Amino acid sequence: MDQYIQAAIKNRRSIRDFTEEPVSLDSLHRIIQAGIWAPSGLNNQPWRFVTILDRAMQREIAALTKYSHIVKAAPALIAVYLDQEKMYDPVKDHQAAGACIQNMLLTVEELGLGAVWLGQILTNKEQVNNILQLDVQYDLMALLAIGRPAHRNQKSRRQPLEDFILHEFGGNTP
Ligand SMILES: Cc1cc2nc3c(=O)[nH]c(=O)nc-3n(C[C@H](O)[C@H](O)[C@H](O)COP(=O)(O)O)c2cc1C
């Protein structure tokens, strides 16, 4: 098993405290590049992105979520969208968006940066579209707040494996 991938999956944490160090557009492009290599049904690649390094725009977006402190503190934002004109199956296209976002989060780790997937802001997705000058063709999936982690004290836990497995048919009993 690739230890590097396993480490990235397990060490990735939602990062909500950032230093003021700027994030380059080049880093954002590398993160998006990883996102677009995610699998999608029929390889339809329904995802679209907006990069936001503009502080004034960031403050406007921050006003639309109860996590405004995170949005304001992050040196960079990426809004992840589904292009509804490219979609073919709502469930499969949303699954593809999730795969895309996870690829992006793992690449953030690889770059030594940190990020949090922000979903609460979707309650105001129409206003986000207005700020980002996008029409209803584009459906907001998530806002990623990205920056250099101020610390790595984040803790997270998962329930044990056996809590999630419903049945196991065949195979060897350990
Ligand atoms: C669909 C989705 C929506 C989320 N929305 C928010 C959010 O609005 N605000 C936030 O602080 N974290 C949000 N998170 C991050 C989760 O809280 C976090 O992934 C979870 O607590 C596990 O922590 P970990 O990512 O460090 O393992 C979201 C995660 C997902 C997958």
The ligand as a Gaussian input file, in Angstrom:
#p B3LYP/6-31G(d) Opt

LIG

0 1
 C      -20.148000      18.496000       3.031000
 C      -19.289000      19.121000       4.114000
 C      -19.647000      20.355000       4.625000
 C      -18.857000      20.954000       5.616000
 N      -19.165000      22.209000       6.035000
 C      -18.425000      22.813000       6.975000
 C      -18.711000      24.154000       7.363000
 O      -19.625000      24.797000       6.866000
 N      -17.937000      24.709000       8.330000
 C      -16.867000      24.036000       8.873000
 O      -16.188000      24.615000       9.743000
 N      -16.546000      22.775000       8.501000
 C      -17.297000      22.150000       7.558000
 N      -16.966000      20.887000       7.132000
 C      -15.798000      20.191000       7.707000
 C      -16.236000      19.106000       8.717000
 O      -16.695000      19.713000       9.897000
 C      -15.026000      18.181000       8.997000
 O      -14.628000      17.554000       7.805000
 C      -15.358000      17.107000      10.036000
 O      -15.644000      17.687000      11.287000
 C      -14.223000      16.101000      10.216000
 O      -13.022000      16.767000      10.573000
 P      -11.690000      16.570000       9.695000
 O      -11.989000      17.129000       8.314000
 O      -10.607000      17.354000      10.389000
 O      -11.395000      15.119000       9.657000
 C      -17.715000      20.277000       6.133000
 C      -17.360000      19.034000       5.591000
 C      -18.120000      18.467000       4.578000
 C      -17.687000      17.152000       3.980000

